[in-house]
């Protein structure tokens, strides 16, 4: 059966009348009232000279007519209301469809929206101990739906500010070890769902025992001051993607009594 037939008002009215019958209280109130009214009409129309059988027949026919006509009344009311209900349901369906369409468009836009995340964790690769040194790193993840062709990670703030620094410093990409004479990468490509790691600081074990103990900022820019006196510092690291999108996080660098570096996100 075609959709146009199913949408005709009489068919919709029949459906609504059947649904109304599923609410027994009001359905049977109307049916019983119809039966009583027409049973009374049957009694009124019964001739005085009618036999007992005929006297019982007229009200019985009235009851049957009342039940049928009561249902017919329900159908006629449903038929009158069918176009209104169909219009309201069409509007509701259209609104729901538009809302679903907007939701899906929003989800798609969110997936495709450029988005960078700055990550920190425990253990490798965020912390690496090797050859008497500790290197701390952060992760940069592309959690959006587009490729960033030029991601730059910078140390932009440090407090207290050591003498001689000229921030911002572009930080060194993990495992970027070119041949002598070849400069370090200053930016890198990040595809959707890809994560790269960037070196932030490097400190020697037992650095407090050394003369003029320092730690090293792991910058990719040659010829700048990298060694900073040991102490407690607050740092801000920023990530830029294609010069149009950025994210920043604050970190704390401290040293325990043995001179072991402790690098962690700053708590609010």
C-alpha positions in Angstrom: 0.0 0.0 0.0 1.5 3.3 -1.1 2.4 6.1 1.4 -0.2 8.4 -0.2 -3.0 6.0 0.7 -1.7 5.6 4.2 -1.8 9.3 4.6 -5.4 9.9 3.5 -7.6 11.5 6.3 -10.1 8.6 6.4 -7.4 6.0 7.0 -5.8 8.3 9.6 -9.2 8.8 11.3 -9.7 5.0 11.4 -6.2 4.6 13.0 -7.0 7.3 15.6 -10.4 5.8 16.4 -8.8 2.4 16.9 -6.2 4.0 19.2 -8.9 5.7 21.1 -10.5 2.3 21.7 -7.3 1.3 23.4 -8.2 3.7 26.2 -11.0 1.6 27.7 -12.5 4.0 30.2 -13.5 6.9 27.9 -14.2 4.6 24.9 -16.8 2.6 26.9 -18.2 5.7 28.6 -19.2 7.0 25.1 -20.3 3.5 23.9 -22.5 3.0 27.0 -24.0 6.4 26.7 -24.8 5.8 23.1 -26.3 2.4 23.9 -28.5 3.9 26.7 -29.7 6.8 24.6 -30.8 4.6 21.7 -32.2 1.9 24.0 -34.4 4.7 25.4 -35.4 5.7 21.9 -36.2 2.1 21.2 -38.4 1.9 24.3 -40.1 5.2 23.3 -40.8 3.9 19.7 -42.2 0.5 21.0 -45.9 0.4 20.3 -48.2 0.0 23.3 -49.8 -3.0 21.7 -46.4 -4.7 21.0 -45.9 -8.2 22.3 -43.3 -8.9 25.0 -40.9 -10.1 22.3 -41.3 -6.9 20.2 -41.1 -4.8 23.3 -37.7 -6.3 24.0 -36.6 -6.1 20.4 -36.9 -2.4 20.0 -34.5 -1.5 22.9 -32.1 -4.3 21.8 -31.9 -2.8 18.3 -31.4 0.6 19.9 -28.5 -0.7 22.0 -26.8 -2.1 18.8 -27.5 1.1 16.9 -26.2 3.2 19.9 -23.0 1.2 20.0 -22.4 1.5 16.3 -23.3 5.2 16.1 -21.2 6.0 19.1 -18.2 4.5 17.3 -19.2 6.3 14.2 -19.2 9.6 16.2 -15.7 8.8 17.4 -14.7 8.2 13.8 -16.2 11.4 12.5 -14.5 13.4 15.2 -11.2 11.7 14.3 -11.9 12.4 10.7 -12.4 16.1 11.4 -9.2 16.2 13.5 -7.1 14.1 11.1 -5.8 17.0 8.9 -4.9 19.0 12.0 -3.1 16.1 13.5 -1.3 15.2 10.3 -0.2 18.8 9.9 1.1 19.0 13.5 2.9 15.7 13.1 4.5 16.8 9.8 5.7 20.0 11.5 7.1 18.0 14.5 8.8 15.5 12.1 10.3 18.4 10.1 11.5 20.1 13.3 13.0 16.8 14.5 14.6 16.2 11.2 16.1 19.7 11.1 17.4 19.3 14.7 19.0 16.0 13.8 20.5 17.6 10.7 21.9 20.4 12.8 23.3 17.9 15.3 25.1 15.9 12.6 26.4 19.1 11.0 27.7 20.2 14.3 29.4 16.9 14.9 31.0 17.0 11.5 32.2 20.5 12.0 33.6 19.6 15.4 35.5 16.7 13.8 36.8 18.9 11.0 37.6 21.8 13.3 41.3 22.5 13.7 42.2 21.5 17.2 45.5 21.0 19.0 46.1 19.5 22.4 49.1 19.8 24.7 49.7 16.6 26.5 51.7 15.6 29.6 52.1 12.2 31.3 54.3 10.0 33.5 57.1 7.9 32.2 58.4 7.5 28.7 58.3 9.5 26.4 57.4 12.4 28.7 60.4 11.6 31.0 63.5 9.9 29.9 66.5 9.1 32.1 69.7 8.3 30.3 73.4 8.8 30.7 73.1 10.7 33.9 70.5 13.1 32.6 66.8 13.6 32.7 64.9 14.9 29.7 61.3 16.1 30.2 59.0 16.4 27.2 55.4 17.3 26.3 53.2 15.9 23.6 51.3 17.7 20.9 48.3 16.0 19.4 46.2 17.0 16.5 42.7 16.0 17.7 40.9 17.9 14.9 40.0 16.8 11.3 42.6 18.8 9.3 46.3 18.6 8.9 48.5 21.3 10.4 51.4 21.9 8.0 53.4 24.1 10.3 53.3 23.3 14.1 55.6 25.4 16.2 56.1 24.8 20.0 57.5 27.7 22.0 58.6 28.4 25.6 57.1 31.8 25.9 57.3 32.6 29.6 59.4 31.7 32.6 59.3 33.2 36.0 61.4 34.3 37.7 63.0 35.4 34.5 66.7 34.4 34.3 69.2 37.0 33.0 70.2 36.8 29.4 67.2 34.9 28.0 65.4 36.2 25.0 62.1 34.4 24.9 60.2 33.0 23.1 62.3 29.9 22.4 61.3 27.3 19.8 61.6 24.0 21.5 63.3 20.9 20.0 61.3 18.1 18.4 62.0 14.7 19.9 64.5 12.6 17.8 65.3 15.5 15.5 69.0 14.8 15.3 70.3 16.1 11.9 73.8 15.8 10.5 76.4 18.4 11.8 75.9 21.7 10.1 72.2 21.0 9.4 69.8 23.1 11.6 67.1 21.6 13.8 63.5 21.7 12.7 61.7 24.8 13.8 58.2 23.4 12.9 56.7 20.1 11.8 53.6 18.6 10.2 50.8 17.1 12.3 48.1 15.0 10.6 44.7 14.2 12.3 45.1 12.0 15.4 48.9 12.2 15.2 51.0 13.0 18.3 54.5 14.3 18.3 56.7 15.0 21.3 58.9 18.0 22.1 61.9 18.2 24.4 61.5 21.0 27.0 64.3 20.7 29.6 67.4 18.6 30.3 69.1 18.4 33.7 72.0 16.3 35.0 71.6 14.0 38.0 73.1 15.4 41.2 73.4 18.8 39.5 73.6 20.6 43.0 77.0 19.0 43.5 78.4 20.7 40.4 79.9 24.2 40.3 77.3 26.8 39.1 74.6 24.1 38.8 72.2 24.7 35.9 69.6 23.0 33.7 69.2 23.3 30.0 66.3 24.6 28.0 66.0 22.3 25.0 65.7 24.9 22.2 66.0 24.3 18.5 67.4 27.7 17.9 71.2 27.8 17.9 73.3 30.5 19.5 71.0 31.4 22.3 71.5 31.0 26.1 70.1 27.6 27.1 71.6 27.0 30.5 69.6 28.4 33.5 70.5 28.3 37.2 68.8 25.7 39.2 65.7 26.8 41.0 61.9 26.8 41.0 60.4 28.1 37.8 57.0 28.5 36.3 56.9 28.1 32.5 54.3 28.7 29.8 54.5 26.5 26.7 52.5 27.4 23.7 51.7 25.4 20.5 50.9 27.2 17.3 49.3 25.5 14.2 49.6 27.2 10.8 49.7 30.5 12.6 45.9 30.4 13.1 45.4 28.1 16.0 47.1 28.0 19.4 46.9 26.3 22.8 49.0 27.0 25.9 49.7 25.3 29.2 51.6 26.2 32.4 54.2 24.0 34.0 56.3 24.0 37.1 60.0 23.1 37.2 61.6 22.4 40.6 64.5 20.4 42.0 64.6 18.1 45.0 67.4 18.2 47.6 69.5 15.9 45.5 69.1 18.1 42.4 66.7 15.8 40.6 64.5 17.8 38.2 60.8 17.6 38.7 58.7 18.9 35.8 54.9 18.8 36.0 51.8 20.8 35.0 51.0 23.7 37.2 48.0 23.1 39.4 45.4 25.9 39.7 
